[in-house]
């Protein structure tokens, strides 16, 4: 595995929803980026183990041919469709008449997909522990000390996830996650040029190749997707991101949340 040592440099977008420019020469091989000052892991990119790639292949097939996509619309890149679906747990949000924790529709709509995503989150967390055992333990202890086990995906320290379909996302930070928690992103892609992940505070361009897992603190670090082109009709780019939502810590067990939601809804 390649070791990269870089100094952190403060950065922020020049304006809201700033998109990354075309950047060449991404890092496509497995790597770990070390913060030069603190000598700690800041970002890592690791290939999913070969014996787990049959699961990611099944996920890829379901995403391409079975899933109904929400928020479909044309992105700034001519002719490219951008969409996403969430899975795992939804935190309470009264403005959307969601009065307690609940499960995403995708869990029920695509049970085989959700089963595979549960298997993959365990494999990805194993990689996290391999890269930085102490950081992974801190993440695990933080989340499990605050979140009821009913809301954990396959009993890992992650509550929720999003699947991005050909999404050219501007620079952003992942708001709403537990402070101090990390995210894991599995990339599935074919016949795509570009679409790398730029992390400007470390001047890093991660190539996020097919079956790679990117591990980093998406809440603290700015990151954005570089422009991309679909080179063939069957081209695709899915990124599956697992994270831990802070507001899920407000929820009791499944039975309590079901009861609380019913009571709150009856008052409206």
C-alpha positions in Angstrom: 0.0 0.0 0.0 1.3 3.4 -1.0 1.9 5.8 1.9 1.4 9.5 1.2 2.5 12.2 3.7 1.0 15.7 3.3 0.5 18.8 5.3 -3.0 20.0 6.1 -3.8 23.5 4.6 -7.0 25.3 5.5 -9.3 25.7 2.5 -12.9 26.7 1.8 -14.9 27.2 -1.4 -14.8 30.6 -3.1 -18.6 30.5 -3.3 -21.6 28.2 -2.4 -21.9 25.0 -4.5 -18.5 25.4 -6.1 -17.7 22.5 -8.3 -14.3 20.9 -8.7 -12.4 21.6 -12.0 -11.0 18.9 -14.2 -8.0 17.4 -12.3 -5.7 14.8 -13.9 -3.3 12.2 -12.3 -5.5 10.8 -9.5 -4.2 8.3 -7.0 -5.7 5.0 -8.2 -3.7 2.5 -6.2 -4.4 1.6 -2.6 -3.0 4.3 -0.3 -3.0 5.8 3.2 -2.5 9.5 3.6 -0.8 10.6 6.7 -1.2 14.1 8.2 2.4 15.4 8.3 2.0 17.4 11.5 0.1 15.0 13.6 1.4 11.7 12.0 -2.2 10.3 12.0 -4.2 8.7 9.2 -6.4 11.3 7.4 -7.6 9.4 4.3 -7.3 5.9 3.0 -8.3 4.1 -0.2 -8.3 0.3 -0.2 -9.6 -2.3 -2.7 -12.5 -4.4 -1.5 -11.2 -8.0 -0.8 -11.5 -10.3 -3.8 -13.8 -12.7 -1.9 -16.3 -9.9 -1.3 -16.4 -8.6 -4.9 -19.1 -11.1 -5.8 -21.3 -9.2 -3.3 -20.5 -5.8 -4.9 -21.2 -7.4 -8.3 -24.7 -8.3 -7.1 -25.2 -4.8 -5.7 -24.1 -3.3 -9.1 -26.6 -5.5 -10.9 -29.5 -4.5 -8.7 -28.6 -0.8 -8.8 -28.5 -0.9 -12.6 -31.6 -2.9 -13.3 -33.9 -3.1 -10.2 -33.7 0.2 -8.2 -36.1 3.1 -8.8 -34.2 6.3 -8.4 -35.4 9.4 -6.6 -34.5 13.1 -7.4 -33.8 12.3 -11.0 -32.6 15.3 -13.0 -30.0 16.5 -15.5 -26.8 17.7 -13.9 -24.5 20.5 -15.0 -22.7 18.0 -17.2 -24.7 17.8 -20.4 -26.9 14.8 -20.7 -25.8 13.2 -17.4 -28.5 12.0 -15.0 -27.9 12.6 -11.3 -29.9 10.7 -8.6 -29.6 9.1 -5.2 -31.3 6.7 -2.8 -30.9 6.5 1.0 -30.9 3.3 3.0 -30.6 2.2 6.7 -32.2 4.6 9.2 -33.9 8.0 8.8 -33.6 10.3 11.8 -36.6 12.2 13.2 -37.6 15.3 11.2 -40.9 16.9 12.1 -41.0 19.1 9.1 -41.4 15.9 7.0 -43.9 14.5 9.5 -41.3 12.0 10.7 -41.7 11.9 14.4 -39.3 9.1 15.3 -36.5 7.0 13.8 -37.7 4.9 10.9 -36.2 2.8 8.2 -35.7 4.0 4.6 -38.1 2.7 1.9 -35.2 1.1 0.0 -34.7 -1.4 2.8 -38.2 -2.9 2.1 -38.3 -2.2 -1.6 -35.1 -4.1 -2.3 -34.5 -6.6 0.5 -31.7 -8.4 -1.4 -29.9 -5.2 -2.1 -30.2 -4.1 1.6 -29.0 -7.6 2.7 -25.9 -7.2 0.5 -25.3 -3.6 1.7 -25.3 -5.0 5.3 -22.7 -7.6 4.3 -20.5 -5.0 2.6 -20.6 -2.5 5.5 -19.1 -5.2 7.7 -16.3 -5.9 5.1 -15.6 -2.1 4.8 -15.4 -1.6 8.5 -12.9 -4.5 8.7 -10.8 -2.5 6.2 -11.2 0.6 8.4 -9.9 -1.3 11.4 -7.0 -2.6 9.3 -6.0 1.0 8.3 -6.3 2.6 11.7 -7.3 0.3 14.6 -7.5 3.1 17.2 -9.5 5.4 15.0 -11.9 2.7 14.1 -12.3 1.8 17.8 -13.0 5.4 18.7 -15.6 5.6 16.0 -17.2 2.3 17.2 -17.2 3.3 20.9 -18.6 6.8 20.1 -21.6 5.5 18.0 -22.5 2.5 20.0 -22.4 4.4 23.3 -25.1 6.7 21.9 -27.2 4.7 19.4 -29.6 1.9 20.3 -28.6 -1.4 18.5 -31.9 -1.5 16.7 -30.7 1.3 14.5 -27.2 0.0 13.6 -26.6 -1.5 10.1 -25.6 -5.1 10.7 -24.4 -4.1 14.2 -21.6 -2.0 12.8 -21.2 1.6 14.0 -23.1 3.0 11.1 -26.8 3.9 11.0 -27.4 5.1 7.5 -26.2 5.4 3.9 -26.7 7.0 0.6 -26.2 5.6 -2.9 -25.2 8.3 -5.5 -25.9 7.6 -9.1 -23.8 9.6 -11.6 -23.7 12.5 -9.1 -21.4 15.4 -9.8 -21.4 16.8 -6.3 -20.0 20.2 -5.5 -17.6 20.8 -2.6 -19.3 20.0 0.6 -18.9 18.6 4.1 -21.2 15.8 5.4 -23.3 17.6 7.9 -25.4 15.7 10.4 -22.9 13.0 11.3 -21.6 12.3 14.7 -18.7 14.7 15.5 -15.6 12.6 15.3 -17.1 9.8 13.3 -15.9 8.8 9.9 -17.5 7.8 6.6 -16.8 4.9 4.2 -17.4 5.1 0.5 -17.5 2.1 -1.9 -17.2 3.0 -5.6 -18.6 1.0 -8.4 -17.8 2.3 -11.9 -17.4 1.4 -15.5 -16.7 3.3 -18.7 -16.3 6.6 -16.9 -13.6 9.2 -17.4 -13.0 11.5 -14.5 -15.4 11.5 -11.5 -12.5 11.5 -8.9 -12.8 12.8 -5.4 -10.9 16.0 -4.7 -9.9 16.7 -1.0 -8.3 20.2 -1.3 -7.2 20.5 2.3 -4.6 17.8 1.5 -4.3 18.6 -2.2 -5.4 15.0 -2.8 -7.2 13.6 -5.8 -8.4 10.1 -5.0 -9.2 8.1 -8.1 -11.9 6.1 -6.4 -11.5 3.2 -8.9 -14.0 0.3 -9.2 -14.4 -1.7 -6.0 -12.3 0.8 -4.0 -13.3 1.9 -0.4 -12.4 5.4 0.6 -12.3 6.0 4.4 -12.1 9.5 5.8 -13.8 12.1 8.0 -16.3 13.6 5.6 -17.7 15.9 8.2 -14.4 17.7 8.7 -12.9 17.7 5.3 -14.2 19.5 2.2 -14.6 17.1 -0.8 -16.0 17.4 -4.3 -16.4 15.3 -7.4 -14.4 16.2 -10.5 -16.1 16.4 -13.9 -16.7 13.1 -15.6 -17.8 11.7 -19.0 -19.7 8.5 -19.7 -17.7 7.0 -22.5 -20.3 4.2 -23.4 -24.0 3.7 -23.0 -23.5 1.1 -20.4 -21.3 3.3 -18.3 -22.1 3.9 -14.6 -20.7 5.5 -11.5 -22.3 4.6 -8.1 -20.8 5.6 -4.8 -22.2 3.9 -1.7 -21.5 5.9 1.5 -22.1 4.6 5.0 -22.2 7.1 8.0 -23.6 7.6 11.5 -26.3 10.2 11.9 -26.1 12.2 15.1 -29.9 12.6 15.5 -30.4 8.9 15.7 -29.0 9.1 19.2 -32.3 10.8 20.2 -34.2 7.6 19.5 -35.2 4.7 21.8 -35.6 1.1 20.6 -37.7 0.3 17.5 -40.9 -0.5 19.6 -40.6 2.8 21.5 -40.1 4.8 18.3 -43.1 3.2 16.6 -45.3 4.1 19.5 -43.9 7.6 19.8 -44.4 8.2 16.1 -48.0 7.1 16.3 -48.8 9.3 19.2 -47.1 12.4 17.6 -48.9 11.8 14.3 -52.3 11.6 16.1 -51.8 15.1 17.5 -51.5 16.7 14.1 
